[in-house]
Amino acid sequence: MKNDNQNINEELFPNFSSFDRAIKYPYFAPNYPFSFYKGEFIKGICDDLNNRIPILSVGSNRSPYQLKRKFSLNQDICVTPAILIDSDIVYAASLSAYGSMPATQWPSKGTEVDLNVLWLNEEQLEIMHLSEALGVAYSFVKLKLDTVKIKDFEYTKQVYGYISIAGVFPFNDNKPKRLSEINAKNITLKSISEKKALSYLIYSLGIEEDRLPEWIDKVVSDKTYRISLHEKLKSKAIQPKNPEWEIIKKSIRGDLII
């Protein structure tokens, strides 16, 4: 019989197969503040946030599972619950290196989304830029003031984020679809799961749905094929008319993860 600590650890840091890693996106995210501190996952904030840069997490960066993959538990990071106002989280017209259709922000008046904010130092922010394929997959942005509310304390300064460069996948009705695993109030868009989003995508490419596992393997293992799909998706993408953010031009050094 598993004890509580084992259950919590499996929920936070599951041992996914490559197929499940793709279809389980954007992964479990706690509704409480947490930290990676001195090699451990800790409930609560274990560092001073004053000298850190607040980054809104809209997809897998909400999740301890993904943050551990990007930073390891040995990087001291802090995460606080937050609400995104007047936007929703939808599927981007792109594919991640691990086969998921990733998330991006989309204006949606009156919608409030349960997310979190990741507080990074400068060195960690550079790691994040590389993991987000800055300048290729995502742009670094500053979000409009008052569109992000930190749940546990008042914060009135700038919050930053990442927005898909390609745009949003339009699906069959030429409209975005929101990620069903992310909770929100006053939604105006239809919600679907990651698996259904990927199934629709391969259908639009003329591939049978029962070949989804095989197709994900190809996306993950064949970078040339993956990049060719990026271009196809980009050609179909839609862009927001009145974005709630401003792009920050940023140059980085290192190998992008694309």
C-alpha positions in Angstrom: 0.0 0.0 0.0 1.4 3.4 -1.0 1.8 6.1 1.7 0.8 9.7 1.2 4.3 10.9 0.3 4.5 8.3 -2.5 1.1 9.3 -3.9 2.1 13.0 -3.8 5.4 12.3 -5.5 3.8 10.3 -8.3 1.3 13.1 -8.8 3.9 15.8 -9.0 6.6 13.9 -10.8 5.0 11.0 -12.8 7.0 8.6 -14.8 5.4 9.1 -18.2 6.0 7.1 -21.3 6.9 9.2 -24.4 3.2 8.9 -25.6 1.8 9.9 -22.2 4.2 12.8 -22.0 2.7 14.1 -25.2 -1.0 13.5 -24.5 -1.0 14.4 -20.8 0.1 18.0 -21.4 -0.1 20.4 -19.6 0.3 18.1 -16.6 -0.8 18.5 -13.0 -0.2 21.9 -11.3 -0.8 22.4 -7.5 -3.2 25.2 -6.4 -0.8 26.3 -3.7 2.5 28.1 -3.7 5.6 25.8 -3.9 9.4 25.9 -4.3 12.3 23.8 -5.4 14.7 24.4 -2.5 18.0 22.7 -1.8 17.1 19.7 -3.9 13.5 19.2 -2.6 10.0 20.1 -3.5 8.6 22.3 -0.7 5.1 23.6 -0.2 5.3 27.4 0.3 7.8 30.1 -0.7 11.4 29.5 0.4 13.1 32.5 -1.1 12.9 36.3 -1.3 10.9 37.2 -4.4 11.9 40.9 -4.5 14.9 40.2 -6.8 13.2 37.7 -9.0 11.4 38.1 -12.4 7.7 37.0 -12.4 6.8 34.9 -15.4 3.2 33.8 -16.1 3.0 30.1 -16.7 0.3 29.2 -19.2 1.0 25.6 -20.1 3.4 22.9 -18.8 5.5 25.5 -16.9 2.7 25.5 -14.4 3.7 21.9 -13.5 6.4 20.7 -11.1 6.9 17.8 -13.5 8.0 20.1 -16.3 9.9 22.5 -14.1 12.0 19.6 -12.8 12.8 18.6 -16.3 13.9 22.1 -17.2 15.7 23.1 -14.0 16.1 20.1 -11.7 15.2 20.2 -8.0 18.7 21.7 -7.4 17.7 25.1 -8.9 16.0 27.2 -6.2 12.7 28.4 -7.8 9.4 29.7 -6.5 5.9 29.4 -7.8 2.8 31.3 -6.7 -0.9 30.8 -7.8 -2.2 33.6 -10.0 -5.3 34.5 -12.0 -5.1 35.7 -15.6 -7.8 38.2 -16.4 -9.4 38.9 -19.9 -7.5 36.1 -21.6 -7.8 32.3 -22.0 -5.3 29.5 -22.7 -5.6 27.9 -26.1 -3.7 25.6 -28.4 -0.9 27.2 -30.4 -0.3 26.3 -34.0 2.9 24.5 -33.3 4.4 21.3 -31.8 6.8 20.8 -28.9 9.9 18.7 -29.1 8.1 16.0 -27.1 5.0 15.9 -29.4 2.4 18.0 -27.6 0.4 20.9 -29.1 1.5 23.6 -26.7 -0.4 26.4 -25.0 -0.5 30.1 -25.6 -2.6 33.1 -24.4 -5.6 34.4 -26.3 -7.7 37.6 -25.5 -11.1 36.7 -24.0 -13.0 39.5 -22.3 -14.2 38.6 -18.8 -12.5 35.2 -18.7 -10.4 34.5 -15.5 -7.9 31.6 -15.7 -6.3 29.8 -12.8 -2.6 29.7 -13.5 0.6 30.4 -11.6 3.6 32.7 -11.7 7.2 31.4 -11.8 9.7 33.7 -10.1 13.2 33.3 -11.7 16.6 34.9 -11.3 18.4 36.2 -14.4 20.3 32.9 -15.0 17.2 30.8 -14.7 15.4 33.2 -17.1 18.0 32.5 -19.8 17.4 28.7 -19.3 13.7 29.4 -19.7 14.3 31.4 -22.9 16.2 28.4 -24.5 13.5 25.9 -23.4 10.8 28.1 -25.0 12.8 28.4 -28.2 12.7 32.1 -28.0 12.5 33.8 -31.3 11.4 30.6 -33.1 8.5 29.2 -31.1 7.7 31.9 -28.6 8.2 35.6 -28.1 9.0 37.1 -24.7 6.4 39.6 -23.7 5.3 42.0 -20.9 1.7 41.6 -20.0 -0.7 44.5 -19.7 -0.8 45.7 -16.1 -3.7 44.4 -14.0 -4.2 41.4 -16.2 -2.4 39.1 -13.8 -3.4 38.9 -10.1 -1.2 37.1 -7.6 -3.5 35.2 -5.3 -1.5 35.3 -2.0 -0.3 38.9 -1.9 -0.7 42.2 -3.7 1.7 42.7 -6.6 1.3 45.7 -8.9 4.5 45.6 -11.0 5.2 44.1 -14.4 4.6 40.4 -15.1 6.1 38.7 -18.1 5.2 35.7 -20.3 5.6 33.9 -23.6 3.3 34.0 -26.6 3.4 31.7 -29.6 5.0 33.4 -32.6 3.1 31.2 -35.1 -0.3 32.0 -33.6 -3.2 29.9 -32.6 -4.5 26.7 -34.3 -8.0 27.4 -35.8 -9.4 23.8 -35.7 -12.5 23.1 -37.9 -14.5 26.2 -37.1 -11.6 28.6 -37.6 -11.6 29.4 -33.8 -9.2 28.6 -31.0 -9.9 25.8 -28.6 -9.0 26.2 -24.9 -7.1 23.5 -22.9 -9.7 21.5 -21.0 -7.3 20.7 -18.2 -6.9 24.4 -17.2 -9.6 25.8 -15.0 -11.3 29.1 -15.8 -14.4 31.2 -15.2 -16.6 33.0 -17.8 -15.2 31.0 -20.7 -16.3 31.8 -24.3 -14.4 29.1 -26.2 -14.9 25.4 -26.4 -12.6 23.2 -24.4 -10.8 20.0 -25.6 -8.1 17.7 -24.2 -4.6 17.5 -25.6 -5.3 14.0 -27.0 -8.3 15.3 -28.9 -6.4 18.3 -30.2 -3.6 16.0 -31.5 -6.2 13.6 -33.0 -7.8 16.5 -34.8 -4.4 17.7 -36.0 -3.4 14.4 -37.5 -6.8 14.0 -39.1 -6.3 17.4 -40.8 -2.9 16.0 -42.0 -4.6 13.0 -43.6 -3.4 10.5 -40.9 -5.7 8.0 -39.2 -6.4 8.6 -35.5 -5.2 5.1 -34.5 -1.7 6.0 -35.7 -1.4 8.7 -33.1 1.3 6.9 -31.0 3.3 6.1 -34.1 3.0 9.7 -35.3 4.1 11.2 -32.0 7.2 9.0 -32.1 8.0 10.4 -35.5 7.4 14.0 -34.3 9.8 13.4 -31.3 12.5 11.6 -33.2 12.5 13.4 -36.5 13.4 17.1 -36.1 13.2 17.8 -39.8 9.7 16.4 -40.0 8.7 18.3 -36.8 10.0 21.6 -38.3 8.1 21.0 -41.6 4.9 20.6 -39.5 5.6 23.9 -37.8 5.6 25.6 -41.2 2.3 23.9 -42.2 0.6 24.9 -38.9 2.0 28.4 -39.1 0.4 28.9 -42.5 -3.0 28.0 -41.0 -2.7 30.0 -37.8 -4.8 32.9 -36.6 -3.5 35.9 -34.7 -5.3 38.0 -32.0 -6.6 41.4 -33.0 -6.2 43.1 -29.6 -3.4 41.4 -27.7 -3.0 42.0 -23.9 0.8 42.1 -24.2 3.7 43.8 -25.8 6.6 41.9 -27.4 10.1 42.4 -25.9 12.9 42.0 -28.4 15.5 39.8 -26.8 18.7 38.0 -28.0 20.0 34.9 -26.3 23.0 32.6 -26.6 22.8 28.8 -26.5 20.9 25.9 -28.2 17.2 26.4 -28.5 14.9 23.4 -27.8 12.8 23.0 -30.9 
